[in-house]
């Protein structure tokens, strides 16, 4: 029996390897985005803590140096939050780029898999046609052999 061999199997294998690499890249980009998001949350929590502390300091006995220190901390947290938002935006863009590249590679792999399926279907059709041809030849040979015996 004939064996099916896809002539572009090496390309399909390469597309699968590239897809695996892009999946890994996307995973790393997503992990970095989540990490940056967590850093932003932590900074916002710290900023809220400093703001709460500043509010408490301004209510009781007023200590100007502590209030000034706390105000500086709040301002530095605002700057840190702004910088972290920029980092988060960059990480999100990198994640989107990785997602688009992954989608492109996946579509290419699927296209090659469809081509392989079509080639296999064509192979099966050719195999079936060959079997029908052999069966027809066998039937014709048997018919003519019986006809010549009868004469």
ZADO-1210 file (C-alpha; in nm, 4 decimals, padded with zeros to 6 digits):
<atoms>
<atom x="00.0000" y="00.0000" z="00.0000" code="UNK" pos="1"/>
<atom x="00.1221" y="00.3468" z="-00.0845" code="UNK" pos="2"/>
<atom x="00.2308" y="00.5760" z="00.1957" code="UNK" pos="3"/>
<atom x="00.1253" y="00.9401" z="00.2125" code="UNK" pos="4"/>
<atom x="00.4113" y="01.1865" z="00.2143" code="UNK" pos="5"/>
<atom x="00.3416" y="01.5603" z="00.2323" code="UNK" pos="6"/>
<atom x="00.6054" y="01.7347" z="00.0263" code="UNK" pos="7"/>
<atom x="00.5980" y="02.0517" z="00.2369" code="UNK" pos="8"/>
<atom x="00.6073" y="01.8762" z="00.5759" code="UNK" pos="9"/>
<atom x="00.9347" y="02.0459" z="00.6666" code="UNK" pos="10"/>
<atom x="00.7697" y="02.3869" z="00.6166" code="UNK" pos="11"/>
<atom x="00.4746" y="02.2822" z="00.8333" code="UNK" pos="12"/>
<atom x="00.7147" y="02.1632" z="01.1040" code="UNK" pos="13"/>
<atom x="00.9002" y="02.4944" z="01.0866" code="UNK" pos="14"/>
<atom x="00.5714" y="02.6856" z="01.1161" code="UNK" pos="15"/>
<atom x="00.4837" y="02.4826" z="01.4268" code="UNK" pos="16"/>
<atom x="00.8206" y="02.5608" z="01.5854" code="UNK" pos="17"/>
<atom x="00.7819" y="02.9300" z="01.5066" code="UNK" pos="18"/>
<atom x="00.4319" y="02.9215" z="01.6565" code="UNK" pos="19"/>
<atom x="00.5688" y="02.7655" z="01.9758" code="UNK" pos="20"/>
<atom x="00.8323" y="03.0406" z="01.9976" code="UNK" pos="21"/>
<atom x="00.5707" y="03.3099" z="01.9450" code="UNK" pos="22"/>
<atom x="00.3503" y="03.1515" z="02.2130" code="UNK" pos="23"/>
<atom x="00.6449" y="03.1707" z="02.4520" code="UNK" pos="24"/>
<atom x="00.7100" y="03.5336" z="02.3550" code="UNK" pos="25"/>
<atom x="00.3447" y="03.6193" z="02.4064" code="UNK" pos="26"/>
<atom x="00.3474" y="03.4446" z="02.7428" code="UNK" pos="27"/>
<atom x="00.6519" y="03.6430" z="02.8528" code="UNK" pos="28"/>
<atom x="00.4969" y="03.9696" z="02.7307" code="UNK" pos="29"/>
<atom x="00.1751" y="03.8899" z="02.9178" code="UNK" pos="30"/>
<atom x="00.3704" y="03.8055" z="03.2329" code="UNK" pos="31"/>
<atom x="00.5621" y="04.1338" z="03.2074" code="UNK" pos="32"/>
<atom x="00.2355" y="04.3252" z="03.1589" code="UNK" pos="33"/>
<atom x="00.0846" y="04.1585" z="03.4666" code="UNK" pos="34"/>
<atom x="00.3998" y="04.2348" z="03.6641" code="UNK" pos="35"/>
<atom x="00.3907" y="04.6023" z="03.5638" code="UNK" pos="36"/>
<atom x="00.0207" y="04.6145" z="03.6496" code="UNK" pos="37"/>
<atom x="00.0937" y="04.4740" z="03.9956" code="UNK" pos="38"/>
<atom x="00.3712" y="04.7295" z="04.0481" code="UNK" pos="39"/>
<atom x="00.1267" y="05.0073" z="03.9603" code="UNK" pos="40"/>
<atom x="-00.1295" y="04.8724" z="04.2082" code="UNK" pos="41"/>
<atom x="00.1358" y="04.8570" z="04.4804" code="UNK" pos="42"/>
<atom x="00.2462" y="05.2141" z="04.4129" code="UNK" pos="43"/>
<atom x="-00.1139" y="05.3367" z="04.4220" code="UNK" pos="44"/>
<atom x="-00.1700" y="05.1632" z="04.7550" code="UNK" pos="45"/>
<atom x="00.1461" y="05.3244" z="04.8955" code="UNK" pos="46"/>
<atom x="00.0363" y="05.6635" z="04.7625" code="UNK" pos="47"/>
<atom x="-00.3048" y="05.6248" z="04.9253" code="UNK" pos="48"/>
<atom x="-00.1312" y="05.5319" z="05.2529" code="UNK" pos="49"/>
<atom x="00.0848" y="05.8434" z="05.2412" code="UNK" pos="50"/>
<atom x="-00.2193" y="06.0590" z="05.1611" code="UNK" pos="51"/>
<atom x="-00.4071" y="05.9077" z="05.4545" code="UNK" pos="52"/>
<atom x="-00.1058" y="05.9675" z="05.6778" code="UNK" pos="53"/>
<atom x="-00.0846" y="06.3300" z="05.5563" code="UNK" pos="54"/>
<atom x="-00.4520" y="06.3808" z="05.6382" code="UNK" pos="55"/>
<atom x="-00.4010" y="06.2372" z="05.9890" code="UNK" pos="56"/>
<atom x="-00.0966" y="06.4577" z="06.0482" code="UNK" pos="57"/>
<atom x="-00.2868" y="06.7707" z="05.9550" code="UNK" pos="58"/>
<atom x="-00.5714" y="06.6888" z="06.1975" code="UNK" pos="59"/>
<atom x="-00.3892" y="06.6447" z="06.5283" code="UNK" pos="60"/>
<atom x="-00.0916" y="06.8297" z="06.6669" code="UNK" pos="61"/>
<atom x="00.0741" y="06.9945" z="06.3732" code="UNK" pos="62"/>
<atom x="00.4357" y="06.8970" z="06.3128" code="UNK" pos="63"/>
<atom x="00.5501" y="07.0881" z="06.0052" code="UNK" pos="64"/>
<atom x="00.8562" y="06.8733" z="05.9324" code="UNK" pos="65"/>
<atom x="00.6512" y="06.5498" z="05.9355" code="UNK" pos="66"/>
<atom x="00.3838" y="06.7104" z="05.7165" code="UNK" pos="67"/>
<atom x="00.6497" y="06.8343" z="05.4735" code="UNK" pos="68"/>
<atom x="00.8138" y="06.4896" z="05.4646" code="UNK" pos="69"/>
<atom x="00.4789" y="06.3225" z="05.4060" code="UNK" pos="70"/>
<atom x="00.3907" y="06.5731" z="05.1297" code="UNK" pos="71"/>
<atom x="00.7222" y="06.4999" z="04.9590" code="UNK" pos="72"/>
<atom x="00.6486" y="06.1286" z="04.9827" code="UNK" pos="73"/>
<atom x="00.3031" y="06.1829" z="04.8260" code="UNK" pos="74"/>
<atom x="00.4577" y="06.3874" z="04.5436" code="UNK" pos="75"/>
<atom x="00.7284" y="06.1304" z="04.4797" code="UNK" pos="76"/>
<atom x="00.4603" y="05.8587" z="04.4727" code="UNK" pos="77"/>
<atom x="00.2652" y="06.0599" z="04.2141" code="UNK" pos="78"/>
<atom x="00.5768" y="06.0751" z="03.9962" code="UNK" pos="79"/>
<atom x="00.6414" y="05.7039" z="04.0483" code="UNK" pos="80"/>
<atom x="00.2787" y="05.6207" z="03.9586" code="UNK" pos="81"/>
<atom x="00.3034" y="05.8315" z="03.6423" code="UNK" pos="82"/>
<atom x="00.6299" y="05.6589" z="03.5432" code="UNK" pos="83"/>
<atom x="00.4782" y="05.3202" z="03.6164" code="UNK" pos="84"/>
<atom x="00.1767" y="05.4027" z="03.3981" code="UNK" pos="85"/>
<atom x="00.4191" y="05.4712" z="03.1130" code="UNK" pos="86"/>
<atom x="00.5914" y="05.1374" z="03.1776" code="UNK" pos="87"/>
<atom x="00.2528" y="04.9651" z="03.1863" code="UNK" pos="88"/>
<atom x="00.1566" y="05.1246" z="02.8560" code="UNK" pos="89"/>
<atom x="00.4824" y="05.0063" z="02.6967" code="UNK" pos="90"/>
<atom x="00.4264" y="04.6542" z="02.8299" code="UNK" pos="91"/>
<atom x="00.0709" y="04.6556" z="02.6950" code="UNK" pos="92"/>
<atom x="00.1922" y="04.7632" z="02.3495" code="UNK" pos="93"/>
<atom x="00.4589" y="04.4913" z="02.3539" code="UNK" pos="94"/>
<atom x="00.1936" y="04.2366" z="02.4521" code="UNK" pos="95"/>
<atom x="-00.0313" y="04.3495" z="02.1644" code="UNK" pos="96"/>
<atom x="00.2558" y="04.3246" z="01.9160" code="UNK" pos="97"/>
<atom x="00.3346" y="03.9735" z="02.0419" code="UNK" pos="98"/>
<atom x="-00.0349" y="03.8777" z="02.0156" code="UNK" pos="99"/>
<atom x="-00.0560" y="04.0023" z="01.6570" code="UNK" pos="100"/>
<atom x="00.2608" y="03.8148" z="01.5611" code="UNK" pos="101"/>
<atom x="00.1231" y="03.4997" z="01.7237" code="UNK" pos="102"/>
<atom x="-00.2061" y="03.5345" z="01.5342" code="UNK" pos="103"/>
<atom x="-00.0188" y="03.5776" z="01.2053" code="UNK" pos="104"/>
<atom x="00.1965" y="03.2711" z="01.2684" code="UNK" pos="105"/>
<atom x="-00.1076" y="03.0672" z="01.3726" code="UNK" pos="106"/>
<atom x="-00.2898" y="03.1607" z="01.0519" code="UNK" pos="107"/>
<atom x="00.0127" y="03.0560" z="00.8450" code="UNK" pos="108"/>
<atom x="00.0322" y="02.7218" z="01.0263" code="UNK" pos="109"/>
<atom x="-00.3402" y="02.6613" z="00.9784" code="UNK" pos="110"/>
<atom x="-00.3059" y="02.7411" z="00.6092" code="UNK" pos="111"/>
<atom x="-00.0304" y="02.4805" z="00.5738" code="UNK" pos="112"/>
<atom x="-00.2368" y="02.2278" z="00.7678" code="UNK" pos="113"/>
<atom x="-00.5284" y="02.2866" z="00.5284" code="UNK" pos="114"/>
<atom x="-00.2919" y="02.2351" z="00.2352" code="UNK" pos="115"/>
<atom x="-00.1748" y="01.9105" z="00.3928" code="UNK" pos="116"/>
<atom x="-00.5354" y="01.7969" z="00.4421" code="UNK" pos="117"/>
<atom x="-00.6144" y="01.8748" z="00.0781" code="UNK" pos="118"/>
<atom x="-00.3030" y="01.6898" z="-00.0373" code="UNK" pos="119"/>
<atom x="-00.4050" y="01.3902" z="00.1745" code="UNK" pos="120"/>
<atom x="-00.7578" y="01.3959" z="00.0321" code="UNK" pos="121"/>
<atom x="-00.6119" y="01.4077" z="-00.3184" code="UNK" pos="122"/>
<atom x="-00.3822" y="01.1178" z="-00.2293" code="UNK" pos="123"/>
<atom x="-00.6806" y="00.9148" z="-00.1081" code="UNK" pos="124"/>
<atom x="-00.8715" y="00.9957" z="-00.4289" code="UNK" pos="125"/>
<atom x="-00.5749" y="00.8828" z="-00.6396" code="UNK" pos="126"/>
<atom x="-00.5405" y="00.5669" z="-00.4330" code="UNK" pos="127"/>
<atom x="-00.9113" y="00.4948" z="-00.4737" code="UNK" pos="128"/>
<atom x="-00.8901" y="00.5555" z="-00.8488" code="UNK" pos="129"/>
<atom x="-00.5931" y="00.3186" z="-00.8713" code="UNK" pos="130"/>
<atom x="-00.7838" y="00.0510" z="-00.6794" code="UNK" pos="131"/>
<atom x="-01.0869" y="00.0936" z="-00.9084" code="UNK" pos="132"/>
<atom x="-00.8605" y="00.0621" z="-01.2106" code="UNK" pos="133"/>
<atom x="-00.7074" y="-00.2595" z="-01.0767" code="UNK" pos="134"/>
<atom x="-01.0541" y="-00.3952" z="-00.9963" code="UNK" pos="135"/>
<atom x="-01.1794" y="-00.3087" z="-01.3464" code="UNK" pos="136"/>
<atom x="-00.8774" y="-00.4787" z="-01.5028" code="UNK" pos="137"/>
<atom x="-00.9318" y="-00.7867" z="-01.2881" code="UNK" pos="138"/>
<atom x="-01.3027" y="-00.8005" z="-01.3771" code="UNK" pos="139"/>
<atom x="-01.2248" y="-00.7505" z="-01.7480" code="UNK" pos="140"/>
<atom x="-00.9575" y="-01.0217" z="-01.7395" code="UNK" pos="141"/>
<atom x="-01.1939" y="-01.2639" z="-01.5617" code="UNK" pos="142"/>
<atom x="-01.4759" y="-01.1859" z="-01.8061" code="UNK" pos="143"/>
<atom x="-01.2578" y="-01.2397" z="-02.1128" code="UNK" pos="144"/>
<atom x="-01.1057" y="-01.5528" z="-01.9613" code="UNK" pos="145"/>
<atom x="-01.4518" y="-01.6984" z="-01.9010" code="UNK" pos="146"/>
<atom x="-01.5673" y="-01.5955" z="-02.2481" code="UNK" pos="147"/>
<atom x="-01.2715" y="-01.7581" z="-02.4194" code="UNK" pos="148"/>
<atom x="-01.3216" y="-02.0794" z="-02.2204" code="UNK" pos="149"/>
<atom x="-01.6824" y="-02.0958" z="-02.3289" code="UNK" pos="150"/>
<atom x="-01.5944" y="-02.0896" z="-02.6977" code="UNK" pos="151"/>
</atoms>
